[in-house]
Amino acid sequence: MELLYRQKKYLYLLIIILGDLIVYRGGIINLKTEPIQLTIKERPVKISFNILPLGKDKVILGMP
């Protein structure tokens, strides 16, 4: 399955759980996935993720 994504309207800095900024590519979250249909505990959920590409086929996913 190919992950479809698009440019975010409102950009923000990526801060990890410890409160530190990520400096890779400026640490700016500027992309998000198209809505994806998931099933969580037998319930359908439609969600999109903010993403930061890290290189070939690697990304960090975060919930908006």
N, C-alpha and C positions, 0 to 999 in steps of 0.2 A: 504494500500500500504506500503510495506516494503522499507525503505530507504537504498540503497546499498552505501557503502563507501569503500575507500581504503587509504593506507598510502600516504602522500604527499612526493614528492621528496625534496622540499625545505621548511624547517620549519621556522616559525617566531613567535615572541611574540605577544600576543593579547593585544592591547591597545584600551581602550574605547574612545569614542568620545571626552571626556574631557582631554585625553592625559595620563590617569592613566593606569598602567599595571595591568592586572588581575593576581593574584597569585595562583588561584585554579589550581591544577595539574601542577604547574610550569608556567601556562599561555602560554604554547606553542601549537600553532595550528599545529597538525601533521596528520590530516585526512581531506579528502574531499569526497564529494558525487560523485557518478557516474553521468554523464550528465543526466539531467531531462528535459523532454519536457514540457514547460509551454505555456499558451496562455495569452498574455498581450495586452489589447486593440485590441482583435481579430487578433493578429499577433502571429504566433508560434515562440517560442524562446527556444533554447536549452542552458541550463546553469548548472554549477556545483557550489556547495557551499563549502567553508572551514568550518569545524566544530570543536567544542570543546565539548566533552561529559561532562555533568554535573552530571550524575547519572542515575537512572532508567528512561528511556524514555525522558530525557531532554537534549537538546543541545543548543548551541549558533550557529546560522548560519551567515556566512558572505560571501559576494561576493569577489572572488579573484580579 
